[in-house]
Amino acid sequence: MGALVPAFFTDGVDVAVAGTSQTSGVTAGDFNQAVTYRVTAADGSTKDYDAKVTGHVAYIAGNLQGN
């Protein structure tokens, strides 16, 4: 599978993978394994979302919301 550039929508203030901020449609990621996205809300709270790509279909557990 290799590097893919995901597109996502969020109302959070930051989306990060392993501590590195991600930009929708710009930041490439290695999707050979599941990837955990951490969304940070304006109040500083965080929520993690796991993304897994199987073939040409991506599965994300939940919406990337920052609240």
Phi and psi restraints in degrees (value plus and minus 20) as a CYANA .aco file:
   2 GLY   PHI      57.2    97.2
   2 GLY   PSI    -173.5  -133.5
   3 ALA   PHI     -97.7   -57.7
   3 ALA   PSI     110.0   150.0
   4 LEU   PHI    -149.2  -109.2
   4 LEU   PSI     136.7   176.7
   5 VAL   PHI    -131.9   -91.9
   5 VAL   PSI      80.7   120.7
   6 PRO   PHI     -98.2   -58.2
   6 PRO   PSI     131.9   171.9
   7 ALA   PHI    -133.1   -93.1
   7 ALA   PSI     114.7   154.7
   8 PHE   PHI    -167.2  -127.2
   8 PHE   PSI     140.4   180.4
   9 PHE   PHI    -141.7  -101.7
   9 PHE   PSI     118.8   158.8
  10 THR   PHI    -171.9  -131.9
  10 THR   PSI     132.9   172.9
  11 ASP   PHI    -124.5   -84.5
  11 ASP   PSI      -9.9    30.1
  12 GLY   PHI     -96.7   -56.7
  12 GLY   PSI     148.5   188.5
  13 VAL   PHI    -110.3   -70.3
  13 VAL   PSI     -36.1     3.9
  14 ASP   PHI    -176.1  -136.1
  14 ASP   PSI     124.4   164.4
  15 VAL   PHI    -146.1  -106.1
  15 VAL   PSI     106.8   146.8
  16 ALA   PHI    -156.0  -116.0
  16 ALA   PSI     131.8   171.8
  17 VAL   PHI    -142.9  -102.9
  17 VAL   PSI     101.9   141.9
  18 ALA   PHI      31.6    71.6
  18 ALA   PSI      18.5    58.5
  19 GLY   PHI      63.7   103.7
  19 GLY   PSI     -21.0    19.0
  20 THR   PHI    -125.0   -85.0
  20 THR   PSI     102.0   142.0
  21 SER   PHI     -79.7   -39.7
  21 SER   PSI     122.8   162.8
  22 GLN   PHI    -134.8   -94.8
  22 GLN   PSI     123.5   163.5
  23 THR   PHI    -137.0   -97.0
  23 THR   PSI     102.6   142.6
  24 SER   PHI     -75.7   -35.7
  24 SER   PSI     111.2   151.2
  25 GLY   PHI      56.1    96.1
  25 GLY   PSI     -16.9    23.1
  26 VAL   PHI    -145.2  -105.2
  26 VAL   PSI     -72.3   -32.3
  27 THR   PHI     -99.3   -59.3
  27 THR   PSI      99.7   139.7
  28 ALA   PHI     -99.9   -59.9
  28 ALA   PSI     129.6   169.6
  29 GLY   PHI    -157.3  -117.3
  29 GLY   PSI     133.4   173.4
  30 ASP   PHI    -107.6   -67.6
  30 ASP   PSI      91.3   131.3
  31 PHE   PHI    -125.7   -85.7
  31 PHE   PSI       7.0    47.0
  32 ASN   PHI     -87.9   -47.9
  32 ASN   PSI     -43.3    -3.3
  33 GLN   PHI    -150.9  -110.9
  33 GLN   PSI     148.5   188.5
  34 ALA   PHI     -79.0   -39.0
  34 ALA   PSI     125.2   165.2
  35 VAL   PHI    -140.2  -100.2
  35 VAL   PSI     114.5   154.5
  36 THR   PHI    -120.8   -80.8
  36 THR   PSI     101.8   141.8
  37 TYR   PHI    -119.3   -79.3
  37 TYR   PSI     110.2   150.2
  38 ARG   PHI    -128.0   -88.0
  38 ARG   PSI     101.3   141.3
  39 VAL   PHI    -122.1   -82.1
  39 VAL   PSI     109.9   149.9
  40 THR   PHI    -127.9   -87.9
  40 THR   PSI     108.6   148.6
  41 ALA   PHI    -106.4   -66.4
  41 ALA   PSI     148.1   188.1
  42 ALA   PHI     -78.6   -38.6
  42 ALA   PSI     -50.3   -10.3
  43 ASP   PHI    -104.3   -64.3
  43 ASP   PSI     -17.3    22.7
  44 GLY   PHI      71.3   111.3
  44 GLY   PSI     -28.7    11.3
  45 SER   PHI     -90.8   -50.8
  45 SER   PSI     135.8   175.8
  46 THR   PHI    -149.0  -109.0
  46 THR   PSI     137.1   177.1
  47 LYS   PHI    -165.0  -125.0
  47 LYS   PSI     116.2   156.2
  48 ASP   PHI    -118.7   -78.7
  48 ASP   PSI     123.5   163.5
  49 TYR   PHI    -151.4  -111.4
  49 TYR   PSI     110.4   150.4
  50 ASP   PHI    -114.6   -74.6
  50 ASP   PSI     112.5   152.5
  51 ALA   PHI    -138.3   -98.3
  51 ALA   PSI     114.0   154.0
  52 LYS   PHI    -155.1  -115.1
  52 LYS   PSI     112.6   152.6
  53 VAL   PHI    -127.1   -87.1
  53 VAL   PSI     107.0   147.0
  54 THR   PHI    -143.7  -103.7
  54 THR   PSI      91.1   131.1
  55 GLY   PHI      45.5    85.5
  55 GLY   PSI    -138.1   -98.1
  56 HIS   PHI    -131.6   -91.6
  56 HIS   PSI      -3.6    36.4
  57 VAL   PHI    -139.0   -99.0
  57 VAL   PSI     111.9   151.9
  58 ALA   PHI    -124.5   -84.5
  58 ALA   PSI     118.1   158.1
  59 TYR   PHI    -136.0   -96.0
  59 TYR   PSI     106.2   146.2
  60 ILE   PHI    -143.6  -103.6
  60 ILE   PSI     109.1   149.1
  61 ALA   PHI    -100.8   -60.8
  61 ALA   PSI      70.0   110.0
  62 GLY   PHI      83.0   123.0
  62 GLY   PSI     152.6   192.6
  63 ASN   PHI    -111.2   -71.2
  63 ASN   PSI     126.8   166.8
  64 LEU   PHI    -100.7   -60.7
  64 LEU   PSI      55.4    95.4
  65 GLN   PHI    -126.3   -86.3
  65 GLN   PSI     123.9   163.9
  66 GLY   PHI    -116.5   -76.5
  66 GLY   PSI      10.1    50.1
